[in-house]
Amino acid sequence: MEGTSRTASGPTGPRTPGPDADLRGPVAAPPADAGGGGGAEGRFSRYERAPAQETLRGQASYYADSLAGNRTASGERYDPRELTAAHRSLPFGTVVRVTRADGRASVIVRITDRGPFAGKRRIIDLSRVAAERLDMVRAGVLDVRVEVLEYGKKRR
């Protein structure tokens, strides 16, 4: 992808931490109303310490609230309270950790849609609650690192 950089680990297991491992920062637990409960019982808690299988760098944006209820490319309805995101090519169901470039916050989301389609540097569109967890709502666009933690069933 133009405008992004990729790093992948081998199929034999976790990679060793790279020079930017200190950027991981705290992982935001899903809120109770985000479809996964909070804390250790949260939907994504098993991924909090998972190693990255692939790393992408670019910009994140987030879905407009007016899209709530619309069907995503995966067939699910978009709910701004769910920890979901859109990516151009990652398989639906892929779980990724999105970390601010400054390392101040991270959030784990599941890919349910295609996009973003604005600009080559934009690599992920986040749900409203995910954008809030990254404190990016006011800015609208943020430099991020996206780490693939688990691929969805069908890789495109």
Secondary structure, DSSP 8 states (H G I E B T S, - for coil): -TT-EEEE--TTS-----TTGGG---EE---GGGTT-SGGGSTTGGGTT---SEEEEEEEEE--GGGTT-B-TTS-B--TTS-EEE-SSS-TT-EEEEEETTSS-EEEEEEEE----S-SSEEEEE-HHHHHHTT-TTTS-EEEEEEEEE--SS--
